[in-house]
Amino acid sequence: MRPEAFHPFARLLHWLMAVLILAMLFIGVSMVADLSPRHPVLVSLHKATGLALLVLVVLRIAVRLAVPHPPLPPALPTLQRWAAGASHLLLYALMLAMPLLGWAMLSAGDYPRPLGLPAIAPHNLQLYAVLRQAHGWAGYLLFATVLVHVAAALMHAWVRRDGVLRSMWPGPLRRND
């Protein structure tokens, strides 16, 4: 039997990561555009938050695989079911790839890594340039995917009114009946 809503821990991880990802996107954009005295603070904050997100996404994937989650509404058209699955796979892939790309980029550039983490890529400035560009483009793709995800959640809440958003909403669940 599948639950009506996501497990409370899965919902906590979802909303914690949502806040951190949005913060990261804005910190990343500010960091690249800002060469003021606050730049080192933004870089440190970006690295620490990226590491936290890496830990959280690994935990989130484990919870997603281990804990039953609610099915999509039966009336959802096949194309929308496929789009939901594909967009979630893309979100998980990007949430995992972004911090790994950042870590590899720091390694290739021989920059300090948070908590003295080991290098995961060889010191190579050409590789650093490629990874930096990949990290940036993946950030844009993550932002676009998050916007589509939010739009789909709002469509489920306001147009379809099928309980999909309610199943992931933080706090106590209320019936819409």
Residue pairs with C-beta under 8 A, 6 or more apart in sequence:
2 68
2 69
2 70
2 71
3 68
3 69
3 70
4 70
4 163
4 167
4 173
5 11
5 70
5 166
5 167
5 168
5 173
6 14
6 69
6 70
6 167
6 168
7 63
7 67
7 68
7 69
9 63
9 67
10 60
10 63
10 64
10 67
10 69
11 168
11 169
11 170
12 170
13 56
13 59
13 60
13 63
14 60
14 168
15 170
16 56
17 53
17 56
17 57
17 60
17 95
20 49
20 52
20 53
20 56
21 53
21 95
21 142
21 146
22 146
23 49
24 46
24 49
24 50
24 53
24 98
25 139
25 142
25 143
25 146
27 42
27 45
27 46
27 49
28 46
28 139
30 42
31 39
31 42
31 43
31 46
32 136
34 42
46 102
47 102
47 106
47 113
47 114
48 114
50 98
50 99
50 102
50 103
50 114
51 99
51 103
51 114
51 115
51 117
53 95
53 98
53 99
54 96
54 99
54 100
54 103
57 92
57 95
57 96
57 99
58 96
60 92
60 95
61 92
61 96
64 92
70 167
72 81
72 84
72 164
73 160
73 162
73 163
73 164
75 162
76 84
76 160
76 162
83 152
84 152
87 145
87 148
87 149
87 152
90 141
90 145
91 142
91 145
91 146
91 149
94 138
94 141
94 142
94 145
95 142
97 138
98 135
98 138
98 139
98 142
100 120
101 131
101 134
101 135
101 138
102 135
103 113
103 117
103 120
104 120
104 121
104 131
105 111
105 121
105 128
105 131
105 132
105 135
106 112
106 113
107 113
107 119
107 120
107 121
107 122
107 123
108 121
108 122
108 123
108 124
108 125
108 127
108 128
108 131
109 123
109 125
109 128
109 132
110 119
110 123
113 119
121 127
121 131
153 164
153 165
153 168
154 165
156 162
156 163
156 164
156 165
157 164
157 165
157 166
161 176
163 176
166 173
166 174
166 176
167 173
